[in-house]
Structure formats: C-alpha cells, structure tokens
C-alpha cells in the first residue's frame, strides 16, 4: 500500500467509515511505515483536542436571523419555465418534419428522372434479389 492511500484510509478509519478488509491492510502498512504511524498519531491527537474544546452556545435567534438574511432565489412559475421548452421542442419537430419532407421530395423527383431515362424497367421488391444480382442484369 502506498502512503498516500494509507493517509486516506487513516482519515476514514478515524471516522469509522473504513471496511474490515481495508482496515487490516492499513494496520499491516502502519506496522512497517513510521511516517504513516506518526500521521495517525497526530490525527488522533487533533481529534482528541477538538473533542475537548468547549461547545459554544449561540443565542436561539441567531439561526433564524442567518436564514432570513440569505439571498432568496426567485421562484420560476411552472408555466413560464415549461412554455419555452415546449415551444423549442415543437419548433424542432416541425423543422425536422419539413426538412425530411423536402429531402424526400427531391429524392423522389430524382428517381423519376432516372427511371424515365432507362429503357428497361425492373421492379425488384425488397429481399427477392441482392444488389449484386441487380447490377449483373
């Protein structure tokens, strides 16, 4: 185990969030690594000193005053927020249908011109003949 990983595991271990398998790996690493052992002891000392600090008592009104002074976000109306997204989606669908129709019309006109110029007409339904067989005729 690398020391960087061990440092993360030390913090997780002190918060009781380290699983048993990783805890065993950390213990093995700490037996062989003096620097990580010193980091663990420093973290434990810091945690102990922070727990010993007296808890500050705040007046009850302070919490409400802080919340009242926070900037408020304007509520967006349901209809106003949805109307723009519905309009955009509708325009995209209409544009897609229009573009598809125009491309289809142009392609169909090209097919009519090509078939009028051919002397022999062969109508092949899908699946009856492969493309290679159609070009061999």
Secondary structure, 3 states (H helix, E strand, C coil): CCHHHHHHHHHHHHCCCCCHHHHHHHHHHHHHCHHHHHHHHHHHHHHHHHHHCCCCCCCHHHHHHHHHHCCCCCCCCHHHHHHHHHHHHHHHHHHHHHHHHHHHHHHHHHHHHHHHHCCCCCCCCCCCCCHHHHHHC
